[in-house]
């Protein structure tokens, strides 16, 4: 969606109030070369921290995992990348019985990363999630079970259907609203995610982490500076947390934000989840600055009309099937 700095006074008061209360590597070589090199950009806040403030996009048409058909190909050709970018601008086709969806003007999916990588995952080198033996099958079976009951109750719907969270921490881009606003104060960084209006307040001091029995939708984040790189470690995910990739409550994410130019942050994250993966895996993604972008309120809330109507529609269909069965 073509939207543009946060104008919602409530959100801004939330960020400012929370902050005041507490008063990379990336393999996009072309991007780093254009900026000079990571760490050479020296914008600072008035108190001397690297300045990451602004609105930044994590939209990308580069998939998290390398498509199996590409096997060991690490990079697209420029022609392949251009074709993928062009295809994203095609109008969605109509499907039989489909009531329709957004037209192409609603979408803002970004483009293939400028480094032309075929996957955001750079480690393992095959660009694939390193599942433990049997873990992927078990995960898929659990998702199939949920899907088979997805109209039984709201509890079987996804967190994004329920308007609780959407992109998760760390985020994977979707069709639109793939935007962060970063705000800093001494000792804190706040990250406001456009969809669904989450704010992460990240302490940069030695404040103790939450007790292990306190779990949150987007986990508990703590940060520190490694030179010019902001490192954010997140754990304590809820048992009901849903990332845009398989995960379990014992997972830990390590994000790294390095501003390499006036208009670019090199971003990478490493995800550790021994229950599902045989090793930590790392993804990289450039985040360009969006100077002319306004983040409007994303007015999605739990208990929304869509959820009630999904469940009501399912009950109507069940009644019709029962009536048809009884009439036969």
Rosetta blueprint (number, residue, H / E / L):
1 X L
2 X L
3 X L
4 X L
5 X L
6 X E
7 X L
8 X L
9 X H
10 X H
11 X H
12 X H
13 X H
14 X H
15 X H
16 X H
17 X H
18 X H
19 X H
20 X H
21 X H
22 X L
23 X L
24 X L
25 X L
26 X L
27 X L
28 X L
29 X H
30 X H
31 X H
32 X H
33 X H
34 X H
35 X H
36 X L
37 X L
38 X L
39 X L
40 X L
41 X L
42 X L
43 X L
44 X E
45 X L
46 X L
47 X L
48 X L
49 X L
50 X E
51 X L
52 X L
53 X L
54 X E
55 X E
56 X E
57 X E
58 X L
59 X L
60 X L
61 X L
62 X L
63 X L
64 X L
65 X L
66 X L
67 X L
68 X H
69 X H
70 X H
71 X L
72 X L
73 X L
74 X L
75 X E
76 X L
77 X L
78 X H
79 X H
80 X H
81 X H
82 X H
83 X H
84 X H
85 X H
86 X H
87 X H
88 X L
89 X L
90 X L
91 X L
92 X L
93 X L
94 X L
95 X L
96 X L
97 X L
98 X L
99 X L
100 X L
101 X L
102 X L
103 X L
104 X H
105 X H
106 X H
107 X L
108 X L
109 X L
110 X L
111 X L
112 X L
113 X L
114 X L
115 X L
116 X L
117 X E
118 X L
119 X L
120 X L
121 X E
122 X E
123 X E
124 X L
125 X L
126 X L
127 X L
128 X L
129 X L
130 X L
131 X E
132 X L
133 X L
134 X L
135 X H
136 X H
137 X H
138 X H
139 X H
140 X H
141 X H
142 X H
143 X H
144 X H
145 X H
146 X H
147 X H
148 X H
149 X L
150 X L
151 X L
152 X L
153 X L
154 X H
155 X H
156 X H
157 X L
158 X L
159 X L
160 X L
161 X L
162 X L
163 X L
164 X L
165 X L
166 X L
167 X L
168 X L
169 X L
170 X L
171 X L
172 X L
173 X L
174 X L
175 X L
176 X L
177 X L
178 X L
179 X E
180 X E
181 X E
182 X E
183 X E
184 X E
185 X E
186 X L
187 X L
188 X E
189 X E
190 X E
191 X E
192 X E
193 X E
194 X L
195 X L
196 X L
197 X L
198 X E
199 X E
200 X E
201 X E
202 X E
203 X E
204 X L
205 X L
206 X L
207 X L
208 X L
209 X L
210 X L
211 X L
212 X L
213 X L
214 X L
215 X L
216 X E
217 X L
218 X L
219 X L
220 X E
221 X E
222 X E
223 X E
224 X E
225 X E
226 X E
227 X L
228 X L
229 X E
230 X E
231 X E
232 X E
233 X E
234 X E
235 X E
236 X L
237 X E
238 X L
239 X L
240 X L
241 X L
242 X L
243 X L
244 X L
245 X L
246 X L
247 X L
248 X L
249 X L
250 X L
251 X L
252 X E
253 X E
254 X E
255 X E
256 X E
257 X E
258 X E
259 X E
260 X E
261 X E
262 X L
263 X L
264 X E
265 X E
266 X E
267 X E
268 X E
269 X E
270 X E
271 X E
272 X E
273 X L
274 X L
275 X L
276 X L
277 X E
278 X L
279 X L
280 X L
281 X E
282 X E
283 X E
284 X E
285 X E
286 X E
287 X E
288 X E
289 X E
290 X L
291 X L
292 X L
293 X L
294 X L
295 X E
296 X L
297 X L
298 X L
299 X L
300 X L
301 X L
302 X L
303 X L
304 X L
305 X H
306 X H
307 X H
308 X H
309 X H
310 X H
311 X H
312 X H
313 X H
314 X H
315 X H
316 X H
317 X H
318 X H
319 X H
320 X H
321 X H
322 X H
323 X H
324 X H
325 X H
326 X H
327 X H
328 X L
